[in-house]
Amino acid sequence: AYNEELFVARAIDSVLSQTIRPEQIVVVDDGSTDDTAAVVRRYAADGVEHVFQQNAGLASARNTGIRAARGKFVGCLDADVEWKEYLVEDVKEILDRHPDLAWATSPYVRLFEDGNTEFVRSVGSEILKDGVIENYFAAQAEYEFSISSNMFIKRSVFEAVGNFDTEISQYGEDIDMWFRIALRYPRMGYTDRVGAVYWARTGSIMHKDPRDVAHHLMRVRKAEGHAILAGDVAAKRSEPLLLDWVWTQVKDAAELGNKSALDHIARFYGRRLPWKRRLILD
């Protein structure tokens, strides 16, 4: 949470109302200057832990929360999102049924503050098998279903893949993490029901213009480096998602008139794009 005095209580209440309550609830206060801390401390009797740090951004705050976590699994939740009361129960059922899985998530909905639906994001049933996505990369390239606030990840996974990358905080540090996790654990659990509500509001990260092409290309290069180090099988499996990210940057660079970015993409990625997209780039 960063300066979320108006919304953090809603997020906390959604966790406390779970049909299966988590064993630990940690709120990382990322240097808030409003009354976020006072709001969080009202929940001390409910066992909610308040951890304050100097403002360092989303990636750093998530890393702080993971270090503070004691449970086998870590569930992520941003202050402007809330969980449906059955989310933990649904995720636990999937993970109990598939003990080999290292992570799981759910569909989510984005709502405006007036309650109207902006969209519901989920994967197609054709790629699910008994509540499991067999290939995260293919699913993410097709449906862009990942957000940070309904991911449940085995805590030991972070010891294997490392922390959230603070160099790319703000836009993409979360999907960079999911990419690194999927290189080792491409299968993930997926629940049937919408598990999280993302409130679309002015000033939130999701309502800022994310089209920093150079920033995103840096993230793509980093992800590609991780894929190469993971070996040929993992690199080949992740290629569709990498090229989908590249194609998004082609469209943004074209709309922004960023010719240098288009030249860079053509030089380093052009021949790897599907031929129809390659022709458009040319």
Salt bridges, closest charged atoms under 4 A:
GLU4 OE2 - ARG201 NH2 2.78
ASP29 OD2 - HIS50 NE2 3.04
GLU49 OE2 - ARG70 NH2 3.26
ASP78 OD2 - ARG62 NH2 2.98
ASP80 OD2 - ARG201 NH2 3.74
ASP90 OD1 - ARG193 NH2 2.93
GLU93 OE2 - ARG97 NE 2.68
ASP96 OD2 - LYS92 NZ 2.67
ASP100 OD2 - ARG187 NH1 2.48
GLU113 OE2 - ARG10 NH2 3.69
GLU118 OE1 - ARG110 NH2 3.39
ASP130 OD1 - ARG97 NH1 2.39
ASP130 OD2 - HIS98 NE2 3.29
GLU134 OE1 - ARG187 NE 3.00
ASP165 OD2 - LYS222 NZ 2.87
GLU167 OE1 - LYS222 NZ 2.65
GLU173 OE2 - ARG62 NH1 2.22
ASP176 OD2 - ARG180 NE 3.11
ASP209 OD1 - ARG211 NE 3.14
GLU224 OE2 - ARG272 NH1 2.48
GLU239 OE1 - ARG272 NH2 2.92
GLU255 OE2 - ARG211 NH1 2.98
ASP263 OD2 - LYS259 NZ 2.99
